[in-house]
Amino acid sequence: MAYLDDSAWRYFWHPVCTLSELAAASADKRALPVTLLGEPIAVAEIFGTVAAFPDRCIHRSTRLTVGCVEAGGLRCAYHGWLYDAGGACVEIPSMPNYRIPPGFRLRKIETAVAYDLVWLRLDPEAGTDIPGCPAWGDEAFRCVEGEPYTWPTSAGRRLENFVDLSHFPFVHDGSLGDRRHTTVPIADIARVGGELRFRFEPEPDMDLPDVALMAPTDYRIWMPFTVNLEFFFPDGERGQLWMTASPVESGTCRSFWFTCRTADRDGDDRPHLDFQDLVLAEDLPVIAAQDPPEIPGPAGEQSVPVDAVSLAYRRWLRELSAAAQKGAGAVARGLASEKRSGKQGSGAARSA
């Protein structure tokens, strides 16, 4: 069995598309094909409701996303079976007088809309919540949606990269880091309300571009794959960078993100998006080169004390993965666990 069991993530909410992507599909009168945890899914707007179903007609297994969305629902392209917003088959054209059995229905997947994203939860039994996005709806911030991107790595690896402080001087030399400053503090880390939290204090004499988000930063990780960074600048302004990595399938994730700012809210968004694109372009080659793309067990990689955040994150992922083997209740209890770890010394790192 893999060190982390992907079935655990079925209990959590994950975004699968933006509202604008769904609107484009709706304008073409079609359902949008997405994949979550290896499951092909059709997302459609039916009767003004966002609905999601396995992308497979129950009749002869044709993908529903090659069909069309009509006023009455989602119609399969093969034999024309029509499904309503609840997933029930309401029309079989070859047998118009046939009394359709109540069991002729698609499995409806739980759907929600938040932050202009469509979120799905494959299993609701653990009662998890959609991760927070603190700047969204806060009038002090201007939030700008970045272009979603798909990378050949697991959602866990993607998030771990986002909170890895010691790679800045090497991967982001001149943008987020400086090779003259390679040491980073070992953070105090806390589990609070389903989040992993810590604070980063950069060295004060780093000479970086003005647009670089390098300032005292509060990190919040909503388990398992969402993170928010809040930056506190010397002039009193703040910025936030939010990202969630959606697990498409083993070794592939799709990231959705926002960059938010309190300064120059009416100014040009492009420099802020361009800077994030630069950072992503620097990260991608090294992330794509990680082998395996999934997080391995402790014996698979060596760690040192400065990896404290990564180790704390991996440890909690592992606990949730193991809890899933016992059921939804164990996952809920594991998510509610709270603890705080102090700064570690310079000795050997603990394993995850």
DRENBA-183815 format. One record per residue: x, y, z of N, C-alpha, C in turn; residue in three letters. Coordinates in steps of 0.1 Angstrom, whole numbers, plus 5000, padded with zeros to 4 digits. Layout:
<rs>
XYZXYZXYZALA ...
</rs>
This chain:
<rs>
500849885000500050005000500950125000MET 500550234993501250354992501250415006ALA 502350495009502450565021501250655024TYR 500750725014499550805016498450745007LEU 497350715013496250645005495350755000ASP 495250774986494550874980493050864983ASP 492550754987491150744990490750825002SER 491650865011491350955022490851085017ALA 491351135006490951265001489551274996TRP 488851164995487551164990486551235000ARG 487051235013486251305023486351455023TYR 487151515015487451655015486951725002PHE 486651855004486251934992487451974984TRP 487251964971488352004961487652074949HIS 488352184945487752254933488152184920PRO 487252194911487552114898487452214886VAL 486952334887486852424876486552564882CYS 486752664873486252794877484852814871THR 484152914877482852944872482852984857LEU 483953054853484053104839484252984830SER 484952874834485152754826483752684825GLU 483052684836481652614835480752704826LEU 480852834827479952924819480252904804ALA 481552884800481952864786481352734781ALA 481352624790480752494786479252514784ALA 478652584794477252604793476752674781SER 477652774777477252854765477352764752ALA 478152654753478152564742477152444744ASP 476352454754475352354757475952214759LYS 476952214767477652094771478052084785ARG 478251964790478751954803480351964803ALA 480952004814482352014814483051894820LEU 483951834812484651714818485751744827PRO 485751694839486851704849487151574854VAL 488351564861488751444868489151474882THR 488651404891488951414905489351284911LEU 490551274917490951144923490751034914LEU 491051054901491050954891489650924885GLY 488650994890487250964886486751064876GLU 486451024863485951124853484551164858PRO 484351294857483151364862482551464852ILE 481251464851480651564842480051674851ALA 480351794849479851914857478951994847VAL 477752014851476852084842475952184850ALA 475552284843474552374849473152334843GLU 472252284852470952234848469952314856ILE 468952374850467952454857468552554866PHE 469652614862470352714871471052654882GLY 471152524883471852454894473152394889THR 474252404896475452334893475352194898VAL 475452094889475351954893476551874887ALA 476951774894478051684890477651544891ALA 478051464881477751314881478951244875PHE 479151114878480151034871479851054856PRO 480951064848480851094834480650964826ASP 479450904829479150774823477650754823ARG 477050744811475650704810475350564816CYS 474350554824474050424830473550324820ILE 473250364808472650274798473750194791HIS 474650264783475650194776477050264778ARG 477150334788478450374794479150484785SER 478450554776479050664769479350774778THR 480350854777480650964785479551074782ARG 479051124793477951224792478451354787LEU 479751384788480351504783480451514768THR 480151404761480051424746478551444742VAL 477651454752476251484749476051634750GLY 474851674754474451814754473551844766CYS 473651974770472752024781471552084774VAL 470352044777469152104772468352164783GLU 467252224780466352284790465852184800ALA 465752054795465251954805466251884812GLY 467551904809468651834816469751794807GLY 470451694811471651644804471351524796LEU 471551534783471151424774472451354768ARG 472351224769473451134764473451134749CYS 474651144743474751144729474451014722ALA 474450904729474350774723472950734719TYR 472050724730470650694728469750794733HIS 470250914737469351024740468751014754GLY 469150934763468650934776468851064782TRP 467851114789467851254795467851244810LEU 468751314817468851314831468551454837TYR 467851464848467551594854468651634863ASP 468451754870469551804879469851714891ALA 468851634894469051534905469651404901GLY 469851384888470451264882469451164878GLY 468151184880467151084876466951084861ALA 466850964855466550954841465050994839CYS 464751094831463451134829462851114815VAL 463751064806463251044792464150934786GLU 463450834779464150734771463450744757ILE 464050814748463350844735462950714728PRO 463650604729463250484721462050424727SER 461650454739460450404746459750514753MET 459050594746458450714752457350684763PRO 456750564762455750534772456250444783ASN 457550414783458150324793458150394807TYR 457650314817457650364830459050354836ARG 459750464837461250454840461350414855ILE 462050314858462250274872463050374880PRO 462750394893463350494901464850474902PRO 465350354900466750324901467550364889GLY 466850414879467550454867468050604870PHE 469150614876469650754880471150754881ARG 471650864878473150884880473450914895LEU 474550874899475050904913475351054913ARG 474651134921474851274922476051304932LYS 476951374927478151414935477951544942ILE 478251554955478051684962478851794956GLU 478151904954478652024947478452154955THR 479452244954479252374960480052474952ALA 479652604953480352704947480952804958VAL 482252824957482852924966484052984959ALA 484253114961485453184955485353174940TYR 484253174934484053154920484653034914ASP 484752924923485152794919484152694922LEU 484052584914483152474917483952374924VAL 483352334936483952234945483152114945TRP 483851994946483151864948483751794960LEU 482851714966483251624977482651494974ARG 483551394972483051264967482351184978LEU 482751204991482151135002481951235013ASP 480651265017480351365027480351325041PRO 480751195044480451135057481351195068GLU 482451255065483351315075482951455079ALA 482051515072481551645075482551755074GLY 483451745064484451855062483951975056THR 484652085058484252215053485152255041ASP 484552345032485452405022486552485028ILE 487752475024488852555030488552705029PRO 489152775039488952925039489752995028GLY 489353115025490153205016489953345023CYS 490853385032490553495041490353625034PRO 491053655022490853785016489553795008ALA 488953675004487753674996486653745004TRP 486053844998484953905005485354015014GLY 486654025017487154135025487354255017ASP 486654365020486654485011488054555012GLU 488854525021490254585022491154525011ALA 490754415005491654344995491054344981PHE 491954354972491554324958492054184955ARG 491254094951491553954948491553934933CYS 492653884927492753864913492953714911VAL 492153654902492253514899493353484889GLU 494253394893495253354884494753244875GLY 495453214864495053104855495352974861GLU 494352884863494652744868495752674860PRO 496452594866497552514859497552374864TYR 497952284855498052144858499452104858THR 499952034868501351994869501451844871TRP 502551784866502751644868503351604882PRO 502551634892502951604906501751584914THR 501851534925500751504934500351634941SER 499151644946498651764953499451784965ALA 499851684972500751694984502051754981GLY 502751714970504051764966503851914963ARG 502751944956502552084951502452174964ARG 501652134973501452224985502752224993LEU 503452114994504752115002505752214996GLU 505752224982506652314976506252464980ASN 504952484981504452624984504952664998PHE 505252575007505552615021507052575024VAL 507752535014509152505016510052625015ASP 510552675027511252795028512752785023LEU 513352675024514752665021515052655006SER 514052644997514352634983514352774977HIS 513952874984513853014978515253064973PHE 516353044980517653104975518053034962PRO 517652914959518152834948517252834936PHE 515952804939514952804928514552944924VAL 514553034934513953174932515053274934HIS 516253254931517353344933517053474925ASP 516853584932516553714926515053744925GLY 514253654928512753684927512253674942SER 512253554947511853534961512953504971LEU 514153484965515353454974516653514969GLY 517653484976518953544973520053434978ASP 520853394969521853294973522853334983ARG 522953464986523753514997523153495010ARG 521853455010521153435023520453295022HIS 521053195026520553055025519952995037THR 520153055049519652995061518253045063THR 517352965069516053005072515652955086VAL 514853025093514452995107513652865107PRO 513752795118512852675120511652725127ILE 510452705121509252765125508652695137ALA 507852775145506952715155505652675147ASP 505152555148504052505140502952465149ILE 501752505145500552465154499452405145ALA 498752305150497552255144496352325151ARG 495552395143494452465149493252455140VAL 492152395144490952385137491052335123GLY 491752225121491952175108493052235099GLY 493752335105494852405098496152375105GLU 497252385096498552395101499052535099LEU 499552595110499952735110501352765114ARG 502052855107503352895112503653035106PHE 504753095111505053235106506553235101ARG 506753315091508153325085508553465086PHE 509753485091510353615093511653625084GLU 511653695073512753695064513953785069PRO 515153765064516253845068515953985063GLU 516254095071515954225068516654295056PRO 517854235053518754305043518754245029ASP 517654175026517554105013517154215002MET 517854214991517654314981516854244969ASP 515554254969514654184960513754284952LEU 513154244941512254334934511154384942PRO 510654504940509554564948508354474948ASP 508054404937506854324936506954194943VAL 508154164947508354034954507654034967ALA 506853924970506153914983507053854993LEU 507953934998508953895008508853985020MET 508153945031507854025043507553925053ALA 507353965066506853875076505553815071PRO 505453685072504353615065503753505074THR 502353515075501653405082501153305072ASP 501453175075501053065066499952995073TYR 498952965065497852875070497552765060ARG 497652645064497352525055496152465060ILE 495052465051493852395054494052255049TRP 494052155057494352015053493251975044MET 493551895033494951855030495751935020PRO 495052025011495852075000495552224997PHE 495252305007494952445005495852525014THR 496452635009497352725017497052865014VAL 497252955024497153095023498353165030ASN 498953255023500053335028499553475030LEU 499753535042499453675044500753745047GLU 501053855039502253925040502054065047PHE 502854095056502754225064503954315060PHE 503654415052504754505047505054615056PHE 506254675056506654785065505754905064PRO 505154935053504255055051502855025057ASP 502554905062501254875068500354805058GLY 500754805045499954735035500054575037GLU 499154505032499154365033498854295019ARG 499354175018499054095006498753955010GLY 497953885002497753745004497853674991GLN 498353544992498453454981497853324985LEU 496853284978496053164981496153064970TRP 496252934974496352834964495752704969MET 495052634961494652494965494952404953THR 495552284957495952184947494852074946ALA 494252064935493151964934493751834929SER 493551714935494151594931493451534919PRO 493951554907493251504895493351344895VAL 494551294896494851154897496251134903GLU 496651014904497950984910499051054901SER 499851144908500951214901500451334893GLY 499251374894498751494886497851574895THR 498051704895497151794903496851924894CYS 495751984897495452114891495352224902ARG 496052324901496052434911495252554907SER 494452604917493652724915494252824925PHE 494352954921494953044930494453194928TRP 494753274938494453414938495653494944PHE 495853604938496753704945495953824949THR 496153864962495253964967496154074974CYS 495654204973496454314979495554424984ARG 496154494994495454614999495954734993THR 497154734988497754854981497354864967ALA 497154984962496955014947495854924942ASP 494654924949493654824945493054864931ARG 493154984927492655024914493755014903ASP 494954974907496054964897496054844888GLY 497054834880497154724870497454594877ASP 496554494874496754364880497954284873ASP 498254324861499154244853500554224859ARG 501154324865502454304872502454194883PRO 501354194890501254094901501053954896HIS 500253944885500053814879501353764872LEU 502053864865503253824859504353774868ASP 504353844880505353794890505053654894PHE 503853624897503453484901503753384889GLN 503553424877503853344866505353314865ASP 506153414869507653394869508053294880LEU 507453304892507753214903507353074899VAL 506153054893505652924888506652864878LEU 507052944869507952894858509352854864ALA 509752914875510952874882510752744890GLU 509552724896509252604903509052484895ASP 508352494884507852384876508952284873LEU 510152324867511152224863511552134875PRO 511752194887512252104898511152024904VAL 509852074903508751994908508451874899ILE 508451904886508251794876509351694876ALA 510551724882511651634882511651544894ALA 510751574904510651484916510151344912GLN 510951244917510551104914510651034927ASP 509450984932508150974926507451104927PRO 506351124919505551254921504751254933PRO 504551134940503751124952504751144964GLU 504351184975505151194987505451054992ILE 506751014993507150884997507150865013PRO 507250745017507450725032508750775037GLY 508950785050510150835056511450775051PRO 511450645048512650585043513050625029ALA 512150695022512350725008513150855006GLY 513250945016513951065015514551105029GLU 515651175029516251225041515851365044GLN 515651395057515151525061516151585072SER 516051715073516851785084515951875091VAL 516451935103515452015111514852125104PRO 515452185094514852305087513652255079VAL 513452125077512252075070511152055080ASP 511152135091510052105101508652125096ALA 508452225088507052245082506652125074VAL 507552085065507251965056507051845064SER 507851825075507651705083506351705090LEU 505951825096504651835103503551815093ALA 503651865081502551845071502451705067TYR 503551635064503551495060502951405072ARG 503351445084502851365095501351365096ARG 500751485094499351505095498651435083TRP 499251445071498651375059498651225062LEU 499751175068499851035071498750995081ARG 498551075091497551035101496151035095GLU 495851135086494551135080494351015070LEU 495450985063495450865054495150745062SER 495850725073495550605081494250605087ALA 493750725091492350735097491350685087ALA 491550715074490550685064490250535064ALA 491250455068491050305068490050265079GLN 489850355088488950325099487550385097LYS 487450475087486150535084486150685086GLY 484950745082484750885082484950945096ALA 484450875107484550935120486050955124GLY 486850855120488250865124488950985116ALA 488551005104489051125096488651255103VAL 487351265107486951385114487651405127ALA 487951305134488651325147490151355144ARG 490651295134492051335130492251475126GLY 491251525119491251665114491151765126LEU 490451725136490151805147491251805158ALA 492251725156493351715165494151845165SER 494551895177495352015178496651995186GLU 497652055182498952045189499852155184LYS 500952175192501852275188503252225190ARG 504152245180505552205181506452325182SER 507352325191508352435193509452415183GLY 510352515183511452515174512352395178LYS 512852325168513652205170515152255170GLN 515952185176517352215176518052175164GLY 519352165164520152135153520451985151SER 519851905159520051755159519351695147GLY 519251565147518651485136517151515135ALA 516651525123515251555121514451435124ALA 513251455129512251355131511751305118ARG 511351185117510751135105509251165105SER 508751165093507251195091506551065093ALA 
</rs>
